[in-house]
């Protein structure tokens, strides 16, 4: 291990220690079951070696729920217009889907296990802020169940909070935004990034504070304790610890000469990060660095399409029309299933 990489490990390990008003969104008058069950053939349950998990994949026309244990499609959820966004609240067994309709953006919640619709909310005269990758502008604070959605209102954007159980609107966190590409939430706060500018806004119940990275970012993530991390394409890592007055930067990964996969940084826990890199390797490889820092190297010829998601012990991603995962502890990976067209990662859940 180089001294510079050790420095990065120490930085990440140190992190481990530690509203305008508007008309209310209209509820849907009828809760309609839109999940379509799929006949399953249980080929294998991985011999009981791994806990159950579901990988939600976004493709044309809907969201597919893929079971980790046998790679079967458990159910599908139909979507309508625009850019579909997916997020989960695993502790409550809830899946959230944000899509567009002719009347405005539509936020729905479903039971993770069955796909049964539980609530629906129409947000008139808005549409989901696009990411093109199935996630990134819909987020859940797993400590509180608060749901956050980044929406477009004409040329501007707005960040809204909803109740995770009822989908009732709670507050407008930020309004009249000229930019906004990604949001993450944890530990009672939510962060928004303008990736191309390296701009970050972190908000809690009372204040919103702006920060600026020295370079454009390609992805952000937030640890359960609220620590915010961002990654630049060349490997620079920025960190904002809870209560810190400013961003810290570390350039150790830049010396590798690898490129960070867009949306390729995820928090494993308070103590750990996974960073996906494009490298000169023939197959996907895992490099575990002592101190809680994991690098996943992807071939430059077959990069992930839409970033990566993490549910221990697997990193989930898509390549073209294929859904895949790789075990970050043992290093083996496999394809889960193939679709007829391009798909993108949406969310994962631990059941």
Number of C-alpha atoms within 10 A of each C-alpha: 7 8 9 15 19 16 15 19 21 16 18 22 19 14 21 18 10 12 12 10 8 8 7 13 18 14 18 15 9 8 14 12 14 15 22 15 15 13 10 12 10 10 10 11 15 12 7 9 8 13 13 15 21 23 29 29 26 28 21 15 13 16 26 25 29 22 20 22 20 16 22 21 21 20 23 21 21 15 22 16 16 17 22 31 29 27 25 28 25 17 12 13 16 22 26 26 25 31 24 21 18 13 12 21 27 27 25 20 26 22 17 26 17 14 21 21 20 18 22 23 23 23 22 17 15 22 26 27 29 21 15 15 23 27 28 28 28 29 27 25 22 19 15 15 21 22 27 27 26 28 26 23 17 10 9 14 22 22 25 19 21 20 15 24 14 14 22 18 19 15 18 17 21 18 17 15 15 11 19 25 17 26 27 24 29 23 17 17 23 27 24 24 26 20 22 14 15 19 19 24 17 19 18 14 10 7 9 14 12 13 15 16 22 14 17 19 27 24 27 28 26 29 23 20 20 23 23 25 24 28 30 27 20 21 24 21 26 22 23 20 22 14 8 10 10 14 18 14 18 18 16 18 21 18 13 12 12 18 19 28 29 22 27 26 28 24 22 22 15 20 19 18 22 24 22 26 29 22 22 12 12 12 14 21 21 21 15 16 13 12 16 18 23 20 18 23 24 22 16 18 12 14 21 27 22 24 27 24 25 23 17 16 15 21 21 26 27 29 19 17 16 20 26 21 21 21 19 21 13 13 14 13 18 11 14 20 14 15 12 10 10 16 25 27 28 31 28 26 23 18 15
